[in-house]
Amino acid sequence: MGRRGYPPEFRRKAVDLVESGRSVADVARDPDISTETVYTWRRQDRIGRGEETHRQTGRAPPGR
């Protein structure tokens, strides 16, 4: 099966659920997406808000 794309609103809702206390496994189970996908979305959200740095460089994204 090919790679599925998820709309930004769907990603946002998943990240919000995790941030509100639900486990990543629980959030990923219902729509049948991988936990790694949810962890990636959460990490990208944290990077976007300046709460986490890029792993490759150890620096915040440009403009932060």
C-alpha positions as CSV (number, residue, x, y, z in Angstrom):
1,M,0.0,0.0,0.0
2,G,1.3,3.5,-0.8
3,R,2.0,6.2,1.7
4,R,-1.0,8.0,3.0
5,G,-1.2,11.7,3.5
6,Y,-3.0,13.3,6.4
7,P,-4.5,16.8,6.4
8,P,-3.0,19.3,8.8
9,E,-6.3,19.4,10.8
10,F,-6.1,15.7,11.4
11,R,-2.5,15.9,12.6
12,R,-3.3,18.9,14.8
13,K,-6.1,17.0,16.5
14,A,-3.9,13.9,17.1
15,V,-1.1,16.1,18.6
16,D,-3.7,17.9,20.8
17,L,-5.0,14.6,22.1
18,V,-1.5,13.5,23.1
19,E,-0.8,16.8,24.7
20,S,-4.0,16.5,26.7
21,G,-2.8,13.3,28.3
22,R,-3.9,10.5,26.0
23,S,-1.2,8.0,25.1
24,V,0.4,8.0,21.7
25,A,-0.6,4.3,21.3
26,D,-4.3,5.2,22.1
27,V,-4.3,8.1,19.7
28,A,-2.8,6.0,16.9
29,R,-4.9,2.9,17.4
30,D,-8.3,4.2,16.3
31,P,-7.4,5.6,12.9
32,D,-4.8,2.8,12.5
33,I,-1.7,4.9,12.1
34,S,1.7,4.1,13.4
35,T,2.8,5.4,16.8
36,E,6.0,6.6,15.1
37,T,3.9,8.8,12.9
38,V,2.2,10.4,15.9
39,Y,5.6,10.8,17.7
40,T,6.9,12.5,14.5
41,W,3.9,14.9,14.4
42,R,4.4,15.8,18.1
43,R,8.1,16.4,17.6
44,Q,7.4,18.6,14.5
45,D,4.9,20.6,16.5
46,R,7.4,21.1,19.3
47,I,10.1,22.2,16.9
48,G,7.6,24.6,15.3
49,R,6.9,26.1,18.7
50,G,10.6,26.3,19.6
51,E,10.3,23.8,22.4
52,E,12.6,21.2,20.8
53,T,15.6,21.5,18.6
54,H,16.3,19.7,15.3
55,R,18.0,16.4,16.1
56,Q,20.4,16.6,13.2
57,T,21.9,19.9,14.1
58,G,21.1,20.4,17.8
59,R,19.9,23.9,16.9
60,A,16.5,25.6,16.8
61,P,15.0,26.1,13.3
62,P,16.0,29.3,11.5
63,G,14.3,32.4,12.8
64,R,14.0,31.1,16.4
